[in-house]
């Protein structure tokens, strides 16, 4: 399908918008794993012994990890809030376009996205390539481009909120 220059510009703008959402989602995903790696206060990883060198006292280790968990959880909540602001817009699209856009945002890369579209929604690569621009044009009607998501802005907002506490 041939698109006008204006439509091509709109498609590019929506793609950039979706790429930023994908970055936010990937960061949220990695932070979730980081939170899971923090030992709980009952963990046997904490010890008062100092084998082979210096280690913090057990109480200090627990406090440090609890604070770290709390900060990471706040960041995840901020990223979730941004994603939650966008996801209801998908329900304004038809099912095929909704599946393509959601998979685009939630996948870690192109290969994973194509595999998910094929396995979960029976959408081939050629269908994706044909329908993705149409989905972008449809989604553009509902997106507020003056309030674009930004991983950098969310990180700055998070760091400023920490300074204010």
C-alpha positions in Angstrom: 0.0 0.0 0.0 1.3 3.4 -0.9 1.1 6.1 1.7 1.3 9.9 1.3 4.2 11.8 2.8 1.9 13.0 5.6 0.9 9.5 6.4 4.6 8.3 6.3 5.4 11.1 8.8 2.6 10.0 11.0 3.7 6.4 10.9 7.2 7.4 11.8 6.0 9.5 14.7 3.8 6.6 16.0 6.8 4.2 15.6 9.0 6.5 17.7 6.3 6.8 20.3 6.0 2.9 20.4 9.8 2.5 20.5 9.9 4.7 23.6 7.2 2.7 25.3 9.1 -0.5 24.4 12.2 1.0 26.1 10.2 1.7 29.2 8.7 -1.8 29.2 12.2 -3.4 28.8 13.5 -1.3 31.7 10.6 -2.2 33.8 11.2 -5.9 32.9 14.9 -5.7 33.9 14.1 -3.9 37.2 11.6 -6.6 38.1 14.4 -9.2 37.8 16.7 -7.0 39.8 14.1 -6.7 42.6 13.7 -10.5 42.6 17.5 -10.9 43.0 17.5 -8.9 46.2 17.6 -11.3 49.2 14.8 -11.2 51.7 15.7 -10.2 55.3 15.4 -13.9 56.3 17.9 -15.0 53.6 20.9 -17.1 54.7 23.0 -14.8 52.4 23.3 -12.4 55.3 26.0 -13.2 57.7 27.9 -11.5 60.5 31.0 -13.4 59.4 33.6 -11.7 57.3 35.1 -14.5 55.2 38.1 -13.4 53.2 37.7 -9.7 53.8 35.4 -6.8 54.7 31.6 -7.1 54.6 29.0 -4.9 56.1 27.3 -6.0 59.3 24.1 -8.0 58.8 21.8 -5.2 59.9 23.4 -2.8 57.5 23.1 -5.3 54.6 19.4 -5.8 55.3 18.7 -2.1 55.6 20.6 -1.4 52.4 18.8 -4.0 50.4 15.4 -3.0 51.8 16.0 0.6 50.7 17.2 -0.6 47.3 14.1 -2.8 46.9 11.9 0.2 47.8 13.5 2.5 45.3 13.4 -0.1 42.5 9.8 -0.8 43.3 9.0 2.9 43.0 10.7 3.1 39.6 8.8 0.0 38.4 5.5 1.7 39.6 6.4 4.8 37.7 7.1 2.8 34.5 3.9 0.8 35.0 1.9 4.0 35.3 3.2 5.2 32.0 2.4 1.9 30.3 -1.1 1.8 31.9 -1.8 5.3 30.5 -1.2 3.9 27.0 -2.6 0.4 27.0 -6.4 1.3 27.2 -5.9 3.1 23.8 -5.3 -0.3 22.2 -8.9 -1.3 22.8 -10.0 1.4 20.4 -8.3 -0.6 17.6 -9.5 -3.7 15.9 -8.2 -7.0 17.3 -5.5 -7.6 14.7 -4.1 -4.1 15.0 -4.3 -4.3 18.8 -2.4 -7.6 18.9 0.3 -6.2 16.6 0.8 -3.0 18.6 0.7 -4.7 22.0 3.2 -7.3 20.8 5.4 -4.6 19.3 5.5 -2.7 22.7 5.9 -5.8 24.9 8.5 -7.8 22.9 12.3 -7.5 23.6 13.2 -7.6 20.0 12.1 -8.1 16.4 12.6 -11.9 16.4 10.6 -12.4 19.6 7.9 -10.1 18.3 7.6 -12.0 15.0 7.6 -15.4 16.8 4.9 -14.2 19.3 2.7 -12.8 16.5 3.0 -16.1 14.5 2.5 -18.5 17.5 -0.1 -16.6 19.5 -2.1 -14.7 16.9 -1.4 -16.5 13.6 0.0 -13.2 12.1 2.7 -13.8 9.5 5.7 -11.6 8.8 4.0 -10.4 5.6 0.8 -9.6 7.4 2.7 -7.7 10.1 4.6 -5.7 7.5 1.3 -4.9 5.7 -0.8 -4.2 8.8 1.7 -2.4 11.1 1.6 0.9 9.2 -2.2 0.8 9.1 -2.3 0.1 12.8 0.0 3.1 13.4 -2.3 5.4 11.4 -5.3 4.2 13.3 -3.5 4.6 16.6 -2.4 8.1 15.7 -6.0 9.3 16.0 -5.9 8.5 19.8 -2.3 9.4 20.8 -1.5 12.7 22.4 1.8 13.5 20.7 2.3 16.5 23.0 2.7 14.2 25.9 5.0 11.5 24.5 6.5 8.9 26.8 10.2 9.2 27.6 12.4 6.9 29.5 14.8 9.7 30.2 12.0 12.0 31.5 10.6 9.2 33.7 14.1 8.6 35.2 14.5 12.3 35.8 11.1 12.5 37.5 12.1 9.5 39.7 15.5 11.0 40.7 13.8 14.4 41.4 11.3 12.7 43.6 14.1 11.0 45.6 15.8 14.3 46.1 12.6 15.8 47.4 12.2 13.1 50.0 
